[in-house]
Amino acid sequence: MLTSNLLNASQRGYMTLLEHAQVREDGGRLLFEKAENSVHKSFNIPHLNCALLMLGEGTSITQAAARILAEANTMTAFCGRGGAPLISATPVEFLPLCPDIEYGPTPYMQEWGKRFFDDNARLAAAKMLLKERFRKTKELWNKLQLAQMDSFRLVECNNFLEDIDKSTTIQELLASEGRYTKRLYGIVAAENGYCGYTREQQTAELYIPNKLLDHANYLTCGVAAAALHTLGISFAFPVLQGKTRRGGLVFDIADLVKDGICIPLAFEMAGKDDQAMQNRLVDIFAEEEILGYLIETTKQILCEK
């Protein structure tokens, strides 16, 4: 069993998104300033309880503030409006700044590396991720009631889990995952009146749910990146995504909750704006302790022999 003196994830906030504000240090405290009705107001940022600070549209940060965030091991990221990139308006979609003042933990990275470079261990880890992804989706759908459980159980339960067990290569797993995801989209889309939906469609009717889904996936990847950073595991060591895909492991870990939260939420909130969807998503992340779940699930994979 791997152990660590890392701060328990449940003791940390998940993310803070700031817009049109200046982040600065003042006497060891971290503050952000906003102008309201020509009056500048300062607010405290509890950075010791923050795993991910997202700096959106119209923000700036001082060098002293960046140092405090690094000392607290808080990941900082520049992003677009609402936490997502401004389409065709920013050349940098998501720029995370990983604290590097002190060396991070090593045991998790070393154990994960063993699995990445061993084809059999990598396949076993990928199967664990997919099975846990399926289990977590059923749990979240049932608890959050964002989609119908009966349809999910009827269509998916038997063949997807069987396909996982039968797969002997990563390519076979990816093919099974592709069929499963396509069916999953179809179930949720049909329940929300979008019959015949596919993720690739970009018609005017489907622009809104696809845009919201991109936004939700983007924020989920931020939480997954914070989880991996906390454990000191490189983003470049995926077990399911292509070995050369940039940030591949972030997508592997984020997928654990995308099906259960992002897909149904994007369709449910299709009549609302980005901000409403973002607020709902962040509330779910907090209520369900998603950051802690991603950290503990990643550690559990390392404990399996």
Secondary structure, DSSP 8 states (H G I E B T S, - for coil): --------GGGSB--EEE-S-EEEEETTEEEEEEEETTEEEEEE--GGGBSEEEE-TT-EE-HHHHHHHHHTT-EEEE--GGGS--TTT-S-S-EEE---SS----HHHHHHHHHHT-HHHHHHHHHHHHHHHHHHHHHHHHHH-SS-HHHHHHHHHHHHHHHHHH--SHHHHHHHHHHHHHHHHHHHHHHTT-TT--TT---HHHHHHHHHHHHHHHHHHHHHHHHHHHHT--TT--SSS-TTSTTHHHHHHHHHHIIIIIHHHHHHTTTS-HHHHHHHHHHHHHHTTHHHHHHHHHHHHHH--
